[in-house]
């Protein structure tokens, strides 16, 4: 471990025009998921574009045991890290070394994600511009059979003492990075820093520096026009990355969106489920023009319901338009109208509902299926509205796959110190909020009190929650 650290300004002239400093980094960890695993070793090599100007490396105590499979891969054992510093003890030095520098790594999302997560556990946000030598190598050295670090070392004859150790892999990445700098054509590195965006192509009032300040975490973002009105609402696990993708989209749609955008804003949620629910509710509340067109295109078909003049609840299939949703009770959406009709036919058959009352039969009186004893006669009054509607409600639960029961979903929060809470009561979504987990386990009353009810009713909320839970996400569910 380095005994001391010289400030970056004493090593490099930061006042040179267009000067860039690169912090080339590698970490070894206890596993592959930053959310659950910890760093066991870190190495940072500062490079000014011409030469190495400083080096730092140390083992880290991960405050948990290292799996035997990881020890076999890296050679780092529990005994080796027992007396090593913990991450918080070197966090300040990492901040100082990387401040103002561009974070470079081979498969940068892995190393950057682990360091960002370690800082989140301390209650701090770590944000740096990033460069990935995997992506750059693919661009500058096309056609190689593999771009893994081990294969690139073999291809270029890069020799280091050990693989899967932080400093040795970092020095190998330095060698590769210098080869990329020497071989690049034009401004390849600069393009990768800014995700291929040129400043001149950005919307008015939005700069590259402003985009780089956006957090690379989960949440909901808003694109505003010159009047401040929201024209698009989106959700992403990485808000910064998604905004860069929007503004680097060269398609006609991307160009149209860029021309209409004058400002951006965002809301960090931490929880992916909270982001999905918030995005859906905000689209319905704000009715952004770009989202309306997109959602109608992506979910063109819908099943709706209404009560006729005789008190029978009926079904109808049609386009999922704002007008239909406003005038009818929305039940479920589908990619196509034909898909909605086929599913409705199946459910009507299953519950022996009336095809005419489901708008699947154009008969003026008894539907054809009553004549073959597949309809109980609601179409001609042989079945009372109460009896018929009871089966319709059962059919609607199948069509909508509605939620049932009362429970709270506990997900990750905006910081390591908090948890997100999403509530379902009697099968209905009732809102989400946050609790500080440092205060110990909150009571059920405290968890319920943390929920903020949605500003608008969202018929999609149940489907969003159901699909999320069916995906076996790593969340905790508490029934009440």
VOGU-3710 file (C-alpha; in Angstrom, 3 decimals, decimal comma):
1> xxxxxxxxxx> 0,000/0,000/0,000  1,276/3,502/-0,818  2,552/5,339/2,262  1,359/8,729/1,127  -0,390/10,364/-1,764  0,680/13,472/-3,649  -2,232/15,661/-4,772  -2,948/15,334/-8,471  -2,194/19,004/-9,069  1,418/18,536/-7,907
11> xxxxxxxxxx> 1,924/15,669/-10,360  0,169/17,004/-13,444  -0,476/20,430/-14,877  -4,251/20,461/-14,781  -4,358/23,882/-16,434  -3,204/22,613/-19,809  -5,960/23,027/-22,438  -8,077/19,892/-22,950  -5,895/18,043/-20,437  -7,135/14,629/-19,374
21> xxxxxxxxxx> -6,044/12,387/-16,547  -6,898/8,691/-16,596  -7,344/6,610/-13,432  -6,813/3,051/-14,671  -8,334/0,699/-12,105  -8,870/-2,959/-11,324  -10,563/-4,586/-8,353  -10,686/-8,160/-7,088  -13,853/-9,154/-5,259  -15,608/-11,883/-3,300
31> xxxxxxxxxx> -18,024/-12,521/-6,184  -19,680/-11,130/-9,282  -22,548/-8,947/-7,993  -21,611/-5,560/-6,601  -24,826/-5,309/-4,598  -24,005/-8,366/-2,491  -20,221/-8,861/-2,734  -17,228/-6,830/-1,548  -13,822/-5,702/-2,796  -10,749/-7,654/-1,631
41> xxxxxxxxxx> -8,076/-5,730/-3,562  -7,840/-2,474/-5,512  -5,168/-0,925/-7,723  -5,167/2,555/-9,274  -2,622/3,782/-11,831  -2,792/7,460/-12,789  -1,849/8,157/-16,410  -1,600/11,566/-18,088  -1,983/10,235/-21,628  1,783/9,971/-22,066
51> xxxxxxxxxx> 3,065/8,210/-18,976  2,244/6,759/-15,581  2,411/9,449/-12,884  1,338/7,586/-9,739  0,388/4,117/-8,506  -1,620/2,868/-5,550  -2,629/-0,656/-4,575  -3,741/-2,468/-1,473  -5,549/-5,548/-0,260  -8,849/-4,769/1,458
61> xxxxxxxxxx> -10,641/-6,528/4,288  -14,060/-7,314/2,760  -15,577/-7,871/6,224  -16,877/-11,240/5,091  -15,340/-14,571/4,138  -13,888/-15,120/0,667  -15,380/-18,143/-1,154  -12,912/-20,932/-1,823  -13,584/-20,734/-5,579  -12,541/-17,053/-5,545
71> xxxxxxxxxx> -9,392/-17,859/-3,559  -8,495/-20,480/-6,154  -8,938/-17,892/-8,925  -7,180/-14,900/-7,335  -4,964/-16,467/-4,686  -6,404/-14,035/-2,123  -7,398/-15,807/1,100  -9,112/-14,783/4,326  -5,791/-14,812/6,184  -4,237/-12,433/3,633
81> xxxxxxxxxx> -6,913/-9,766/4,143  -7,436/-10,216/7,901  -5,165/-7,268/8,784  -5,748/-5,270/5,583  -7,534/-1,905/5,749  -11,307/-1,802/5,306  -12,722/0,134/2,379  -13,708/3,151/4,456  -10,073/3,540/5,522  -8,888/4,106/1,944
91> xxxxxxxxxx> -12,059/5,756/0,583  -10,680/9,303/0,932  -7,530/8,392/-0,964  -9,578/6,796/-3,757  -11,661/9,976/-4,032  -8,557/12,186/-4,139  -6,767/10,057/-6,708  -9,727/9,794/-9,069  -11,157/13,307/-8,648  -11,124/15,042/-12,014
101> xxxxxxxxxx> -9,855/11,875/-13,684  -11,537/9,540/-16,158  -12,208/6,094/-14,711  -10,688/3,455/-17,031  -11,032/-0,314/-16,665  -11,303/-3,463/-18,725  -15,075/-4,073/-18,595  -15,514/-0,802/-16,727  -19,069/-1,478/-15,549  -17,769/-4,247/-13,257
111> xxxxxxxxxx> -14,997/-2,313/-11,481  -16,887/0,982/-11,446  -20,020/-0,729/-10,149  -18,162/-2,284/-7,202  -16,467/0,974/-6,199  -19,701/2,930/-6,556  -21,492/0,348/-4,384  -18,790/0,506/-1,685  -19,197/4,288/-1,506  -22,989/3,902/-1,404
121> xxxxxxxxxx> -22,597/1,730/1,700  -20,800/4,664/3,288  -23,608/7,039/2,294  -21,694/8,775/-0,504  -22,245/9,037/-4,248  -19,235/8,171/-6,397  -19,508/9,498/-9,946  -16,781/9,653/-12,602  -16,578/9,748/-16,383  -15,796/6,256/-17,629
131> xxxxxxxxxx> -13,857/4,506/-20,378  -13,987/0,794/-21,163  -10,878/-0,726/-22,750  -12,942/-3,693/-23,971  -15,115/-1,423/-26,109  -12,178/0,701/-27,238  -10,127/-2,360/-28,178  -13,015/-3,676/-30,293  -13,105/-0,337/-32,127  -9,357/0,188/-32,571
141> xxxxxxxxxx> -8,338/-3,459/-33,066  -11,310/-5,047/-34,903  -11,462/-8,697/-35,836  -9,712/-10,303/-32,865  -11,199/-13,630/-31,722  -11,549/-12,465/-28,110  -11,246/-9,232/-26,169  -10,819/-10,691/-22,696  -7,805/-9,254/-20,886  -6,013/-12,611/-20,813
151> xxxxxxxxxx> -6,411/-13,089/-24,567  -5,387/-9,512/-25,335  -2,283/-9,970/-23,186  -1,398/-13,052/-25,193  -2,141/-11,358/-28,532  0,006/-8,296/-27,815  2,669/-10,096/-25,778  1,873/-8,129/-22,612  3,709/-9,720/-19,709  2,732/-9,332/-16,054
161> xxxxxxxxxx> 3,573/-11,443/-13,028  0,085/-12,634/-12,066  -3,418/-12,669/-13,522  -6,477/-11,904/-11,398  -4,504/-9,682/-9,058  -5,443/-6,014/-9,041  -2,093/-4,296/-9,680  -0,902/-6,776/-12,300  -4,187/-6,623/-14,211  -4,157/-2,820/-13,943
171> xxxxxxxxxx> -0,625/-2,637/-15,374  -1,730/-4,923/-18,214  -4,670/-2,580/-18,842  -2,255/0,384/-18,840  -0,179/-1,311/-21,555  -3,330/-2,019/-23,582  -4,585/1,552/-23,064  -1,308/3,018/-24,326  -1,558/0,822/-27,438  -5,109/2,080/-27,990
181> xxxxxxxxxx> -3,975/5,703/-27,639  -1,177/5,127/-30,146  -3,376/3,321/-32,679  -6,595/5,343/-32,419  -7,754/7,289/-35,427  -9,245/10,715/-34,898  -10,702/11,252/-31,447  -11,734/7,693/-30,567  -11,065/7,999/-26,829  -12,964/11,278/-26,580
191> xxxxxxxxxx> -15,935/9,717/-28,379  -16,034/6,839/-25,895  -15,856/9,210/-22,918  -18,929/11,007/-24,213  -20,691/7,866/-25,480  -20,210/8,936/-29,104  -21,948/12,294/-28,639  -20,545/15,492/-30,081  -21,324/18,675/-28,164  -22,689/20,286/-31,324
201> xxxxxxxxxx> -25,311/17,526/-31,642  -26,756/18,013/-28,163  -30,051/19,845/-27,599  -29,845/23,528/-26,785  -29,074/24,272/-23,106  -27,772/20,725/-22,458  -23,998/20,286/-22,241  -21,797/17,217/-21,973  -20,691/18,330/-18,509  -24,293/18,479/-17,373
211> xxxxxxxxxx> -24,958/14,953/-18,671  -21,863/13,665/-16,883  -23,237/15,099/-13,606  -26,398/12,982/-13,865  -26,174/10,002/-11,446  -25,609/6,575/-12,953  -28,196/4,915/-10,761  -31,788/3,702/-10,973  -34,621/6,164/-11,308  -37,024/8,115/-13,512
221> xxxxxxxxxx> -36,014/10,930/-15,841  -37,948/13,694/-17,599  -37,264/15,446/-20,898  -38,682/18,987/-21,083  -39,369/21,318/-24,006  -38,395/24,992/-24,084  -41,564/25,893/-22,151  -40,659/23,464/-19,378  -43,423/21,015/-20,258  -42,559/17,314/-20,007
231> xxxxxxxxxx> -42,528/15,649/-23,427  -41,086/12,286/-22,346  -40,813/10,254/-19,137  -38,477/7,266/-18,925  -37,120/4,771/-16,422  -33,645/3,297/-16,330  -31,352/1,312/-14,046  -28,693/3,855/-15,072  -30,181/7,300/-15,726  -26,939/8,810/-17,036
241> xxxxxxxxxx> -26,316/5,987/-19,505  -29,884/6,124/-20,783  -29,744/9,888/-21,399  -26,501/9,482/-23,334  -28,223/6,789/-25,413  -31,128/9,132/-26,165  -28,865/11,926/-27,354  -26,604/9,656/-29,424  -29,565/8,110/-31,295  -29,104/9,112/-34,944
251> xxxxxxxxxx> -32,427/7,683/-36,122  -35,238/10,010/-37,295  -37,022/9,362/-33,995  -33,878/10,253/-32,037  -33,376/13,413/-34,073  -36,990/14,456/-33,513  -36,654/13,891/-29,772  -33,399/15,867/-29,548  -34,919/18,785/-31,450  -37,770/18,967/-28,963
261> xxxxxxxxxx> -35,707/18,757/-25,762  -34,490/21,839/-23,937  -34,037/20,571/-20,379  -33,725/17,383/-18,317  -34,620/16,420/-14,768  -34,672/13,160/-12,863  -35,698/11,416/-9,658  -33,554/8,693/-8,105  -35,548/5,738/-6,763  -32,899/3,071/-6,072
271> xxxxxxxxxx> -35,592/0,409/-6,362  -36,305/-0,801/-9,887  -39,899/-1,628/-8,945  -40,422/1,877/-7,531  -39,010/3,318/-10,766  -41,353/1,198/-12,902  -44,388/2,242/-10,858  -43,396/5,901/-10,737  -42,712/6,021/-14,489  -46,080/4,453/-15,284
281> xxxxxxxxxx> -47,978/6,813/-12,966  -46,143/9,901/-14,240  -46,933/9,020/-17,853  -50,635/8,871/-16,979  -50,472/12,065/-14,920  -48,470/14,193/-17,358  -49,530/12,561/-20,661  -46,216/13,379/-22,386  -46,764/13,396/-26,176  -43,831/11,084/-26,992
291> xxxxxxxxxx> -44,895/8,505/-24,387  -48,502/8,466/-25,568  -47,470/7,562/-29,089  -44,987/4,985/-27,820  -47,386/3,194/-25,460  -50,180/3,015/-28,003  -47,722/1,506/-30,473  -46,251/-0,997/-28,009  -49,599/-2,087/-26,489  -52,045/-1,484/-29,317
301> xxxxxxxxxx> -54,732/-3,898/-28,092  -56,864/-3,722/-24,995  -59,782/-5,401/-23,232  -62,256/-2,991/-21,639  -65,448/-3,383/-19,647  -68,629/-1,418/-19,036  -72,088/-1,943/-17,538  -74,977/-1,941/-20,006  -78,466/-0,456/-19,449  -79,708/-3,746/-17,970
311> xxxxxxxxxx> -76,938/-3,957/-15,357  -74,809/-6,628/-17,075  -71,060/-6,051/-17,079  -69,865/-6,396/-20,647  -66,484/-6,773/-22,314  -65,164/-5,043/-25,422  -61,951/-5,371/-27,422  -60,379/-2,370/-29,090  -57,340/-0,201/-29,536  -55,623/0,909/-26,366
321> xxxxxxxxxx> -56,221/4,610/-26,955  -56,521/7,461/-24,485  -60,174/7,861/-25,515  -61,084/4,235/-24,798  -59,274/4,289/-21,472  -61,154/7,449/-20,493  -64,629/6,242/-21,523  -64,383/2,550/-20,527  -62,986/0,574/-17,611  -59,571/-0,695/-18,644
331> xxxxxxxxxx> -58,972/-4,404/-17,931  -55,750/-5,492/-19,674  -53,435/-4,544/-22,524  -51,968/-6,658/-25,312  -49,415/-6,176/-28,079  -52,145/-6,442/-30,734  -55,953/-6,169/-30,889  -56,113/-9,740/-32,264  -54,184/-10,985/-29,234  -56,702/-9,316/-26,916
341> xxxxxxxxxx> -59,649/-10,844/-28,805  -58,172/-14,362/-28,749  -57,547/-14,198/-24,988  -61,025/-12,825/-24,329  -62,595/-15,648/-26,375  -60,694/-18,196/-24,303  -61,782/-16,683/-20,974  -65,416/-16,217/-22,084  -65,483/-19,901/-23,019  -63,865/-20,888/-19,676
351> xxxxxxxxxx> -66,463/-19,041/-17,551  -69,454/-19,678/-19,888  -70,037/-15,979/-20,375  -72,247/-14,530/-23,062  -70,535/-13,932/-26,388  -72,944/-11,130/-27,287  -72,410/-9,300/-24,009  -68,679/-9,751/-24,623  -69,045/-8,184/-28,092  -67,845/-11,381/-29,735
361> xxxxxxxxxx> -71,218/-12,171/-31,334  -73,275/-9,717/-33,389  -76,660/-11,435/-32,709  -79,486/-9,113/-31,738  -80,969/-11,530/-29,160  -79,701/-14,925/-28,004  -76,104/-15,528/-28,988  -75,166/-18,614/-30,973  -73,381/-20,151/-27,962  -76,632/-20,139/-25,949
371> xxxxxxxxxx> -78,124/-22,471/-28,572  -75,278/-24,950/-28,019  -75,536/-24,591/-24,225  -72,233/-22,704/-23,833  -73,952/-19,543/-22,566  -76,352/-19,497/-19,608  -78,684/-16,993/-21,303  -77,736/-13,598/-19,933  -78,215/-12,278/-23,458  -81,989/-12,954/-23,203
381> xxxxxxxxxx> -82,438/-12,342/-19,482  -82,409/-15,975/-18,322  -79,580/-15,189/-15,914  -79,756/-12,252/-13,517  -77,131/-9,480/-13,692  -75,889/-10,374/-10,174  -75,364/-14,036/-11,075  -73,738/-13,179/-14,376  -71,538/-10,385/-13,037  -70,127/-12,658/-10,348
391> xxxxxxxxxx> -68,579/-14,834/-13,072  -67,480/-11,737/-14,972  -65,501/-10,631/-11,914  -63,782/-14,022/-11,816  -63,009/-13,706/-15,520  -61,591/-10,214/-15,001  -59,162/-11,546/-12,410  -57,880/-14,023/-14,980  -57,704/-11,401/-17,720  -56,004/-8,833/-15,546
401> xxxxxxxxxx> -54,132/-11,345/-13,389  -54,944/-9,044/-10,529  -52,995/-8,914/-7,346  -54,542/-10,359/-4,217  -53,804/-10,082/-0,538  -52,047/-7,406/1,500  -48,270/-7,214/1,701  -45,238/-4,953/1,580  -42,336/-5,420/-0,836  -38,965/-4,399/0,606
411> xxxxxxxxxx> -36,405/-3,410/-2,045  -33,133/-1,502/-2,149  -33,328/2,223/-1,401  -31,639/5,304/-2,801  -28,711/4,820/-0,442  -27,247/1,918/1,473  -28,831/3,326/4,648  -32,418/3,003/3,483  -34,884/0,537/2,012  -37,710/1,125/-0,428
421> xxxxxxxxxx> -41,187/-0,057/0,624  -43,917/-0,812/-1,936  -47,414/-1,508/-0,605  -50,286/-3,708/-1,804  -53,514/-3,787/0,223  -56,459/-6,031/-0,629  -54,960/-6,569/-4,072  -54,530/-2,854/-4,816  -51,291/-0,883/-5,102  -51,262/1,811/-2,382
431> xxxxxxxxxx> -47,939/3,568/-2,944  -44,235/3,438/-2,178  -41,786/5,173/0,153  -38,531/4,783/2,065  -37,401/3,856/5,576  -34,018/4,258/7,247  -32,757/0,769/8,000  -30,159/2,115/10,452  -33,023/2,722/12,871  -33,584/-1,012/13,134
441> xxxxxxxxxx> -36,539/-3,005/11,862  -39,518/-0,693/11,481  -42,922/-1,742/12,752  -45,723/-2,495/10,324  -47,360/0,841/11,197  -44,114/2,694/10,445  -43,683/0,876/7,140  -47,256/1,676/6,099  -46,846/5,305/7,191  -43,783/5,637/4,913
451> xxxxxxxxxx> -45,902/4,984/1,802  -46,855/7,911/-0,424  -50,086/7,169/-2,316  -49,922/7,536/-6,121  -51,150/10,875/-7,471  -53,287/9,141/-10,106  -54,979/5,775/-10,364  -52,820/3,521/-12,499  -54,512/0,396/-13,920  -51,086/-0,860/-14,979
461> xxxxxxxxxx> -49,679/-0,914/-11,431  -50,937/-4,403/-10,612  -49,463/-5,857/-13,798  -46,123/-4,135/-13,141  -45,912/-5,542/-9,606  -47,015/-9,014/-10,678  -44,497/-9,227/-13,528  -41,725/-7,918/-11,275  -42,421/-10,516/-8,577  -42,789/-13,302/-11,130
471> xxxxxxxxxx> -39,279/-12,442/-12,310  -38,042/-13,665/-8,906  -36,360/-10,403/-8,048  -34,239/-10,342/-4,907  -36,798/-8,573/-2,719  -38,423/-9,332/0,616  -42,223/-9,672/0,903  -43,967/-9,093/4,249  -47,669/-9,986/4,521  -50,042/-8,059/6,761
//
